């Protein structure tokens, strides 16, 4: 049975349309967009990681400091992206997120 009513297209595509939409590889343009946004993505991940550290150990002042630094970094990176969107020539800061060794 088709999932379309008399002349009304369903919100859910047929299997063939869905496979074409979801199974395609990212284009060079998609990858370039991800690469351009990576500093912002990394800063957001650092904030979530620091929030998790604070949630796990409320007595550690170092975890709270790490969260503060991560939030400041996110603000700086976010401001750079907003400036770039507004047409400013200010370059986005380079990512400087350090990972803890295992």
Secondary structure as the mmCIF struct_conf table of DSSP 4:
data_model
#
loop_
_struct_conf.conf_type_id
_struct_conf.id
_struct_conf.beg_label_comp_id
_struct_conf.beg_label_asym_id
_struct_conf.beg_label_seq_id
_struct_conf.end_label_comp_id
_struct_conf.end_label_asym_id
_struct_conf.end_label_seq_id
BEND BEND1 UNK A 3 UNK A 3
STRN STRN1 UNK A 5 UNK A 5
TURN_TY1_P TURN_TY1_P1 UNK A 6 UNK A 7
STRN STRN2 UNK A 8 UNK A 8
BEND BEND2 UNK A 11 UNK A 12
HELX_LH_PP_P HELX_LH_PP_P1 UNK A 13 UNK A 14
HELX_RH_AL_P HELX_RH_AL_P1 UNK A 15 UNK A 22
BEND BEND3 UNK A 23 UNK A 24
HELX_LH_PP_P HELX_LH_PP_P2 UNK A 25 UNK A 27
HELX_RH_AL_P HELX_RH_AL_P2 UNK A 28 UNK A 56
TURN_TY1_P TURN_TY1_P2 UNK A 58 UNK A 59
HELX_RH_AL_P HELX_RH_AL_P3 UNK A 61 UNK A 85
TURN_TY1_P TURN_TY1_P3 UNK A 86 UNK A 87
HELX_LH_PP_P HELX_LH_PP_P3 UNK A 90 UNK A 95
HELX_LH_PP_P HELX_LH_PP_P4 UNK A 97 UNK A 101
#
